[in-house]
Amino acid sequence: MFPSRPDIYTISPDLPFADTLAEGMIERFQTGHEFALSDCLILVPNRRAVRSVREAFIKVAGRKPILLPSIRAIGDVDEEEMEFLSSDIAFDIASIPPSIRAKERQSLLMVQVERWMKLNQRIDLAPAQSWRLAGELMRFMDQVETEGLSYEGLVDLVAEDFAKHWQITLDFLKIITNFWPAILEEAGQINPAARRDKLMKALIRSWDKKPPKGPVLVAGSTGTIPATRALIKAVLKLEKGWVILPGIDQDMSREAWQSLSAHPSHPQHVMHTLLDSLQLEREDVLEWQGTNDISLKCQLMRDVMLPSSALGEWQNSPWTRDKAQAQAASQGLSVLVCPTRREEATTIALIMRETLEIAGKTAALVTPDRLLATHVKSILKRWDIRVDDSAGDPATISQTGAFLQLFADLFAADFSPITLLAFLQHPFMSMEMLRSDYRQFVRHLDRYVLRGPRPTSGLVGLKKYAAQKTSDKRHPFPKKDYRSLTLFIELVEPIALAFDQGHRFADCLKEFIRVAEKLATSPDQEGADQLWRGDAGEALAIAISDMISECQSLPAYPAFEFAPLLKEMIKRETIRPKFGAHPRLSIWGTMEARLQRTDVMVLGSVNEGTWPAETQADPWMSREMRHLFGLPALDRKIGQSAHDFMQAICADTVYISRAEKVDGSPTVPSRWLLRLEALLGFLPEAKKPYLLWAEQLDQVGTYEPVQPPTPRPPVSARPRELSVTQVETWMRDPYTLYASKILGLSKLDSVDAKPSAADKGTLIHACLERFLKEKGAETGQAGVDRLLSIGREVFSAYLLMPSVYAFWWPRFEQIAGWFVAWQEERRGKINPVAIEERGLVELRGLNFKLKAFADRIDQTIQSDAYEIIDYKTGQPPTPKRVLAGYAPQLPLEGFIIQQGGFPSLKPGRIASLTYIHLKGGLEVAESKRPVKDVEGAILQAEEGLRHLIEIFDQRETPYLASPRADITGYGEYDQLARVKEWQNGLGASLESISREGDENG
């Protein structure tokens, strides 16, 4: 097969692959000829490996100048690469159709997916789902073409014993077997994987005709792709062809080696498969460094990784018989078991930070766990360290990515207050306004327009509502800011119009970007310069440009589908900063680490399901179907992952970390870690207490727990006029009165507020007030109809809300019927003499005024005594609470009547205090009279109020926060009082402060 003994070598896992490769090449090729290296061509797996090998040559050469060999990536071949590798390939390349662009391919497949779903009456997928499904089809096509298979085998694949849904799946795959080839042929294009294979075959044919003059080396490839295996075979046929493989186990027993074909999850399975395809034996592979001496750690890990059929060899292992030998083999290896991912990330960051204390020392985190890598990067920033991450950062978390997503969400949510405010507060937003003017506009829009119940949806509703707010007497929306809002609406209206008129996706996206750039324009910078600056802006600019040019086949989508589709499209875009990363720290994925080595290697998240990753089921085929079709076993990915783990763990200094819990769920150690512990009988621990340091990193020294607030304002600043409900607040929670009446603080309405129970009570009170004050039918069905008509007017702003229409309105209908019947029942016995009337009385000698706003006061016709009525949509106070003085509202209203405080009423006797509990449920309403001794309750309330005034007229009396939490419940000012920080015993005892207040009066 080969002209002579092939030049095929391996580099042991305990040696740094790139450095050892460079040393060997300098030794072999540069001796006696200082420019010989420049004649060499090295083919490595990917572009990351290109950089690693280049840096290795510079490192090995030291301070001496060196002409580097040509280094090219096998996995990323293109026309320019091929023409560089062979000058006689131009004709063959010209005959190969161009590859279809990625987003164009996915959009065309997406159209086919949506068409298939409609024709077969399947579920309607959202466009974002169709885009993801098209992506899965792309990956399946690439896998089939990479493996050199034909779709013809799919026809007879489903046997009778397979589940019926597999037939449905194969019907769906007709998109790529029947329709897709015709689409490609019409466009004169082919799939990228097919073009890569054709280019590779053209290169091999070219080399057969005219071999390269200089040495050609394939280094670091495992040959998992058939095209790569063919290239390796072609290189070995060259007179000056060399192949250097990573980490072939030369010491494994022949029986174990030959069993590897049945163990795809073993790290040597890929190497065994490669040598079989080359028709070579393991003995044909030589050691690149010229010696077979490997470290004890490497020997140990090879035993750990033995296939299950060969585990009997453990019985004679030196590690089980000699503890000293086991300890020696585990030197430089440490296992860190952390409680959670947070502690794991902090521990790793500490190890990497410690490495920098030694000049020139390097460290790398190797992990497939992207969330762990993100945490480590974030923690390293506390030391102002920006680490190089081979996977980059998602473009969606950048400022430009966030801006585009928020802008798209704005149309999807029909300009709801929360999404509008989130977008307007983005730092890129400017609308050509000065920054100070723009920020004031957003603050005023937030304060005066967007808070409270949501206005009518859409741009028209927003503009109309804002116009009404400009005439608000209490808090008018400034007209200058209204003009700014109008400008914003005029800018974004073309996009809304494009959606309404059914413009195609690419046209809508083009208009979307044009308006986004306009909105981001400031007086001193164009919006395009603002949006597309930096690494993130550049990456997203290219991605958006590709979407507009390559997604012309996508139809029109409404706004609520456009936003998630756009977010799905940019989700996979990554940002790889070109500058600014620390030169001695790195974060690598498992494949990137295969050819690289640092002084300290940290293998992170070594848990089952993460490293190795859990085998994901093929969405298109079962395991047996994959085997019949000719696709590789799913477990092969575990074998590749195991090979990468073996390459990394054999470094001199290695830390293996794992978290016992991830996202609150217990984890299982990786199978390789369990094997290591089973073979050694222990897991080597780190000599330094990194985990303890991680725990102490955020600990603070001694601190003084926060105390409950005890504000004591001057007596002159304390309120001299309160309503009966404010007196009730004064009794329950003095701090609330202090914050509202003395500090003048009031709670802002929530943005896009949902109607609350308080709103329901206010609406029902307003309905009953109008019913009693306005003239019209009061009894029978006519009275009910009139009350319901009033309700529709009062509820009009809320009835469009589903929760109000479904829950509040049916209850009000019940209440309306009951109330009219109740009124009719009392007709002739009572006479309503005050409806929603104000009363005021001054307490002589105390310089204090008490006021009230009574819901209703009736007078009995026979005795002229008064009945004070209060409507409650919530739970009325209990008799015990009224008598204890914590609900003094009605007794104090009685006191005001007795003092002649209501202008329309003469002082008189109070017959009863009544709460009308308006439920609207199975029991529509209930009348409750909490006290029998009305006169006693009024007298007690008056005395309690006078006593309260006297106590708080003393300078040393504090306004305590929630002195009786069991009665107070949640208060609006609890956050201001920091109640949660001291209520559980962190601060001084609240009871002691209460006692102090009692002692003072």
C-alpha positions, 0 to 999 in steps of 0.5 A: 500500500505505502511505498516503504515503511510509513512515517507515522508517529505518536506523541505521548499524552504526558508530553505537550503535543504542540511543543513536542511536535515543534522540537521534533521538527526542528531537530529533524529538518533544521539540522544543517539547513536553517531554512528547511522548516519553511519548506514544510507543510503542517496540516492540523485539525482546526484554526485554533490548532494553527495558532497553538503550533505557531506559538509552539515553534516561537517558544521552542526557538527561544530568542533565535529568529526562525522561518516557520513552516506553513501551517494549515487547518484541515477542518476549515479548507477553502479555495484559497487554502487548496490553491496554496496547498497545490498549484495544479488544483485550479481546474478541479476547483473550477468544476466544483459548484460553490457551497450554499451560504449557511443562513440561505440554506437554513432559510430555504429549509425552514420554508420547506419545513413550514410547507411540509407541516401545512401539507401534512396537517401537522402542528403549526410551528412558530417561525423560531421553532421552524428555524431550529428544526431547519438547523437540525436538518442541516446538521443531519445532512452534514453528518450524512455527507461527512460520513460519505453515505447515500440517502438511498438507504433511508427508503428501506430503513423502517422495518415492521418492528419499528415504532410507527412514528419512525415512518413519519420521521422518514416522511419528513426527511423527504425534505432533504432526500426529494426536494432539497437536491432539486433546490440545490441544482436549480441554484447551482450550489452544493452543501458545504460538507459535500464541497469540503469532501470534493475539495479534499478529493481534488487535493488528493488527486492533485498530489497523486499527479504532482506530489509536493516538493517539501515534507507534508505532516498531518499532526494532531488529527484523530481521523474521525471524518472519512475525508480526513482519513483519506487525506492521512492515507494520501500523505502517508503515500507521499515520499515526504509524508509524515503523520503524527497522531495524539496519544496512541496507547502503545502499552495496552495489551493486545487483547484489550486493543483488539476489543476496542472496536466494541467499545466506542466510548473508549479513548483509544477507539478513534485511534484503533478505527483510524489505524484499521482504516489505514491497514496499519498495526499499532506496532507501525506507529513510532514514538515521535520523541524517540523513546517510549518512557512515559510518566507514572501518571500516564501509565496510571490513567491508561489503566484507569481507562481500560475497556470493561472487558480488560478490567481484570488486569487491575488485579495485577496493577502496581497501583493496587498492590503498592500504595507508595507507587499509587501516591507517586503516580498521583503526584501533581494531580488534585481533585477538588470537590465543591458544594456548588458550581459557585464555589467551584468557579471561585476555586478555579479562579483562585488557582488561575489567579495564584498562577500569575504570582510566578513569572511566566507561569501559565494556566488554563481551564478546560471544560465543556461546561459553558456556564462554569466558564462564564462564572470563572470569567466573571470572578476573574474580573474582580482582579481586573483579569480578562481571560481568553475564552476559545468559545467566545461570548454569546452576542446576545449578552452584548450591548448591541445584542441586547439593544436589538432584542429589546427593540424587537420585543417592543413590537412583539409586546405591542409597546407594553409599558414594561418593554417600552421602558426597558428599551428606552433605558438602553444606553444606546438610545438617544434619538439625536437628543442631548443625553440630559434631555433624553434622560429627563424625557424617559423619567417623565414618561415613566413617572407620568404615563407608564405607571398605573394600569396599562393604557390601550395597546399599540402606538395609537393607544400610547399616544392618545393616553400620553396626550390625556396625561398632558392635561392631568391637573395633579401630575401633568406630562410635560408637553416638551416630553410629549413632543419627544414621545411623538418623535419616537412614535414617528420613527418606529411607525414605518416598522409597524406599518411594514408588519401590518402590510405583510412585508417579507422578513428580509424587508422588515429586518432591513427597515428594523435596522434602519430605524434602530440606527436612527434611534441610536444616533446622538448629537455627536455620533451616528447610530451606525457607529454606535451600534456596530462598534467593537467586537460585538458590533462587528460580529452582529453587523456581519450576521445581520447583513447575512440575514438580509441578503441570505434570507430572501426566501422567508415570507412575511411574519407578524411582529409577535413572531418576528421578534423570537425568530430574530432572537433565535437567529442571532443566538448562536452568534459569538464574539471573540475579542481580538485584544485585551485578554491575559497572555498567560490564562486561557479557557478552552473547550475539550477539543481546543485543549487536545494539542495545547498544554499549560503549566497548570491545567484545571479540568472543570465540571468533571461530572457525569452528563457534563464530561462526558456529556450525556448521549443525546438521542438522535432526533431522526433515527434510533440507535439501530436505525443509525447502525443500519444506515451506516452512521457512527455510534452515538457513544463515539462522542464519548470516546472522543471526549475521553481521548481529550480528557486523557490528553489533558489529565496527563499534564504535570500539574492538574486540578480536577474539579466538580460540584456536588450540586448544580442548580440545586440538583445532586450530581454524579462524579464522572465515570473516569473519576469513579474509576480513578478512585476505585483503582487507587482506593483514594482521590488525591487532594490538593495540598492547599486549601483552595476551597476554604480560601474560596469560602473566605473570599467574600467573608467580611469581618465583624459588623454591626447588625442593622437596628430597627429604625426609631425616628424621633422627629421634632414635635413641631414636625409631627402631624396635627391633622389626621383622618380616622384611617390614618389614626388606625395606621398610627396605632398599627404601624407608626413608621408608615405615618412617619414616612408618609406624613412627615417625610412626605414619601408616597409609593409610586404605582408599578409600571404596567400595574395590574388592578389590585384589591384596593382598585376593586374596592374603589370602583365598587365604592364609586358605583354605590355612591353614584347609585345613591346620589343620582336620581333614578330607579332604586328598586326592582329590576330597574334599580339593578339595571341602573346600578349595572349601567353605572358599573359599566361606566365606572369599570370601563377602563378596566373591563378590557382586562381579562382578569377584571372581566372574568373575576371582578365583573361577575362579582359586581353583578352579584353585589348589584342585585343584593344591594338593590334588594337590601336597599328595598328591605330597609326602605321605610325604616332608614333614611340615608343622610350622608353619602361619601361625606367629609367630617372634621372636628378639633380636639380642644386642648391638644391642637389636633384635628380629626377628619373622616370621609364616611362611606355612608351614614343612615338615620333611623326614621323612628328614633333619629339615631345614626347608623354608620356604615362602611363598605368592605370588599376585603375582610372587615376587622374583628370585634376584638380588634375594634375593641382593642383600638386597632380598628378605630375608624367607625368609633371615631366617625361616631365621635365626629358625629357627636361633636357636630363634625359633619356639616349636614348632620346634627349631633346625635346618638349613634345606634350602631356601627356596621360593616357591609362585607361585599363578597360577590361569591356564593355568599354575596354580602354580609352585614356585621356589627362588631360592637354592642356597646357603641357609646362605650366603644366611641368613648374608648376610641376618643380616650385612646386617640387623646392618649396617643396624641399625648404620647407622640407629643413627647420628643422621645417617643419614636415612630416604630416600624411594625411594633405588632407585626401580627396585626400590621401585616405587610406595610408599604414602607417595610422596605424603607424600614429594612424590616426583613434585615432586623425582624428575625432577631438580627437587630435589637429586640423590638419588644424592648424598644416597644417597652421603652415607648410604653415607659414614656407614656 
